[in-house]
Amino acid sequence: MTEETYGDVHFDIKQHPALNIGTGKIPEPMVNQLNEYCDELQDNENSKTYDSRLVGEIKKGKQLRVNEDEPRFWPFKKLLKDSANIYVQHFYQAAGKQPSPYHLEINDVWTVHQYESDYNPLHDHGSEYWSALSGFIHLKVPDQIKGKKIEQKDLHGAKGAMDGVTALHWGTTSGRDIPTFKYPQCDFIVPEPGVFYLFPIWLDHLVYPFVGEGERRTISWNINVVWDDDFYENPI
């Protein structure tokens, strides 16, 4: 809250944020370990496909189930739970509330191997629990996407500024948002290997297709926040 006093007049401004998006980065050895496991999944004809459960228009690549009991996934799985705990505690603290006792369940994990023209249309994630978090980590990024900067001037003239980019949307948006005092309701993520994101399961997001060689590889997941008391019978 911003507070100012001008003579006898006291004026406060209270911000009303829309949501929190968690971001973290894992060390390179962990990235290599996850990529090694993903390579094996991709090469194994018996790997379980997730195509029928996902909205991805993945025609050249694959979407495959990750075995959460795979030892090479364990270190990242622990990191995800630690990050989700930080997320939950931070949200409740910012909201001036105290969370009921809970535990976390990582109930769904899958890979997305995208190649030229593959994309994910606008969607959110589903879960049997309405208190849940979702997220993804980038593990491989084509050279033509790495390190790009998204600037307003580059969105005109078919320059490919959005190729391979992930867009997060939590409301309507336009180029007039800032001058009309409306906080932006979208964010754009240029993929970077080893960087992961965590957000509420209801957040709409999409992945734009890219042109050229290379694989855009991610692992995605859902994390259930399971309340341990009688929350469902007597919600607070």
Residue pairs with C-beta under 8 A, 6 or more apart in sequence:
1 12
1 13
1 14
1 15
2 12
2 13
3 10
3 11
3 12
3 13
4 10
4 11
5 11
17 94
18 170
18 171
18 183
18 185
19 170
19 199
19 200
19 203
20 87
20 90
20 91
20 94
20 199
21 168
21 187
21 197
21 198
21 199
21 203
22 83
22 86
22 87
22 135
22 197
22 198
22 199
23 195
23 196
23 197
23 198
24 79
24 83
24 195
24 196
24 198
25 192
25 194
25 195
25 196
26 76
26 79
26 137
26 194
26 196
27 194
28 194
30 75
30 76
30 194
31 139
31 193
31 194
33 72
33 75
34 72
34 73
34 76
34 137
34 139
34 219
35 139
35 140
35 217
36 72
37 66
37 70
37 72
37 73
38 111
38 113
38 139
38 217
38 219
41 47
41 64
41 66
41 111
42 62
42 64
42 111
42 113
47 62
47 64
47 65
48 64
48 65
49 62
49 63
49 64
49 65
50 63
50 64
50 65
50 110
51 58
51 62
51 63
54 63
54 110
54 112
54 120
55 120
55 121
55 123
56 63
56 112
56 114
56 118
56 119
56 120
57 118
57 119
57 120
57 121
58 112
58 113
58 114
58 118
58 120
59 117
59 118
60 114
60 115
60 116
60 117
60 118
61 112
61 113
61 114
61 115
61 118
61 215
62 111
62 113
63 110
63 111
63 112
63 113
64 110
64 111
64 113
65 109
65 110
66 73
66 109
66 110
66 111
66 219
67 73
68 77
68 106
68 109
73 109
76 137
77 106
80 106
80 135
80 196
80 198
80 221
80 223
81 104
81 106
81 223
83 196
83 198
84 104
84 133
84 198
84 223
84 225
85 104
87 133
87 198
88 99
88 102
88 225
89 99
92 98
92 99
100 227
100 228
100 229
100 231
100 236
101 227
101 228
101 229
102 131
102 225
102 226
102 227
102 228
103 226
103 228
104 223
104 224
104 225
104 226
105 223
105 224
105 226
106 221
106 222
106 223
106 224
107 127
107 128
107 222
107 223
107 224
108 127
108 221
108 222
109 219
109 220
109 221
110 219
110 220
110 221
111 217
111 218
111 219
111 220
112 120
112 136
112 216
112 217
112 218
112 219
112 220
113 215
113 217
114 207
114 209
114 210
114 215
114 216
114 217
114 218
115 214
115 215
115 216
116 209
116 210
116 211
116 212
116 213
117 209
117 211
118 209
118 216
119 206
119 207
119 208
119 209
120 205
120 206
120 207
121 206
122 169
122 204
122 205
122 206
123 204
123 205
123 206
124 134
124 201
124 202
124 203
124 204
124 205
125 132
125 134
125 201
125 220
125 222
126 201
126 222
127 201
127 222
127 224
128 224
129 224
129 225
129 226
131 224
131 225
131 226
131 227
132 200
132 201
132 222
132 223
132 224
132 225
133 198
133 199
133 200
133 201
133 222
133 223
133 225
134 198
134 199
134 200
134 201
134 203
134 220
134 221
134 222
134 223
135 196
135 197
135 198
135 199
135 220
135 221
135 223
136 166
136 196
136 197
136 218
136 219
136 220
136 221
137 194
137 195
137 196
137 197
137 218
137 219
138 191
138 192
138 193
138 194
138 195
138 196
138 216
138 217
138 218
139 193
139 194
139 217
139 218
139 219
140 193
140 214
140 215
140 216
140 217
141 164
141 191
141 192
141 193
141 214
141 216
141 217
142 164
142 210
142 212
142 213
142 214
142 215
142 216
143 214
144 163
144 164
144 210
144 211
144 212
144 214
145 163
145 164
145 165
145 190
145 191
145 210
145 214
145 216
146 191
146 192
147 190
148 161
148 165
148 190
149 190
150 161
150 162
150 165
150 188
150 190
151 161
152 175
154 161
155 161
155 162
160 210
160 211
162 188
162 208
163 208
163 209
163 210
163 211
164 190
164 191
164 207
164 208
164 209
164 210
164 216
165 188
165 189
165 190
165 191
165 207
165 208
166 188
166 189
166 191
166 205
166 206
166 207
166 208
167 186
167 187
167 188
167 189
167 205
167 206
167 207
167 208
168 186
168 187
168 188
168 189
168 199
168 203
168 204
168 205
169 185
169 186
169 203
169 204
169 205
169 206
170 185
170 186
170 203
170 204
171 185
171 186
172 185
173 184
173 185
173 186
176 182
177 183
177 184
177 185
178 184
189 197
191 216
191 218
198 223
201 222
207 216
210 216
